[in-house]
Amino acid sequence: MSIPAFAVRLQDDPVHEEEAVKYLMLIHQGDTPTPQDPDAWGRLSEQEQQQSRVVDEARRSLSLAEIRYKEGADDILATLDAQRTLFQAEDQLASLRLSRLEAAVALYKALGGDWQAAG
């Protein structure tokens, strides 16, 4: 396992050590961007856009399932399946967004940035 040079330096800094560890854990979870891989940000953004299209299609599918149910062409199970599919797609989209934002904050903190709450 290779550890970025900045992470090694931060290990001597107790204030930023926890953030550095969190960042290192994040970069080993998959497509989390690293300073050595600037294209990862684009991949995460692309994944988010693709998942957004999946959510749009799931909404359309639910709408059609509801129409079919109201017209008596289908039973309630088809509508419930479409709802479950939509909820799973929305959950995955939220997870992708959260991962992208957590990675950005972790990288910022690991590089020595300070985070202050507004107020």
N, C-alpha and C positions, 0 to 999 in steps of 0.2 A: 504494500500500500504506500503510495507516495503522498506526502503531506506537503501542501504548498508552503513556501518559505515564510510567508507572513504568519502562518499558523504556528510555526515553530517559534518565531519571535514572540508571539502573543502568549505562548504557554508560560513565559516568565512573568507575565502581567496578570495578577489575580483578578483585576477588575474586568478584563476582557476574556479571560480563559473560558468561562462558561459559554460566552457567545461564540468563541472559536470552536468549541466542541460541538455546539448546536449546528454551526455552519458545516463542519466536517461530516456530521451525521446526515445533514440534508443533501450534500453533494454525492453521497453514496446511495441515495434513494432512487436515482434514475437520471432524469433529464434536467436536474437542477443546474442552473448556470454556474460556471466557475470562471475565475479570471483567465484560466488557460483555455476556456471554451466559450468564446463570446457568442457563437452560433446557438448555444443552448437557449438563450433568451428567445430567439426567433422560433425555435422548436416549441417551447412552452406556449408562446403566443399562438402559434399555428394550431397546437393541440386544443387550446381554448376556443379558437374560432371554429374548428371542426366540431367540437362538442356543442357549441352554440347552435350549429346547424342541425345536429342530432336532436337537440331540445326542440327546435322549431318544427322538425318533422314529427316528433313525438306529440307535440301539441296539435298538429294537423291531424294526425292519426286518431287522437282522442276526440277531436271535434267530429270526425267522420263516424267514429264508433258511437258517439252520443246520438248523432242523427239516425244512424241505423237502428239503435235501440228504441228511440222515440217513435220511429216509423214501424216498429215491430219486425224488422228484418233480422234482428240479432237479439241475443239474450244479454242480460246484465253482465255476465262473465267477460264478454268481449270488451265492454266498457271498463270494467275493473282492471283487466289486463292492460288496456291502453293507459289507464291512470297510473298503474304501477310502473310501466315503462317510462312514462313522463317523469314521475318522481325520481326514479333511478337516474335518468339522464340529467335532471336538474341537480341531483346530489353530486354526481360526478363532475358537473360543470363547476359547482361551488367548491369542490375539493381541488380542482385544478387551479382555480383562482386563488384559493387559500395557499396552496403550495407555492405558486408564483410569488405572491406577496410575502410569505414567510421567508422564502429564499432571498428576496431582495433585502428585507430587514436584517436577516442573519448575515448576509454578505457585508452590508453597511456596518453592522456592529463589529464583525470580525476584522474589518479593516481599520477599526479604531474610531468609527463614528459614534457620536453621542446621540442618544434618543431622549428627548424631553417631552413630557406631556404638555399640551397646551393648557394654559390656565393661570 
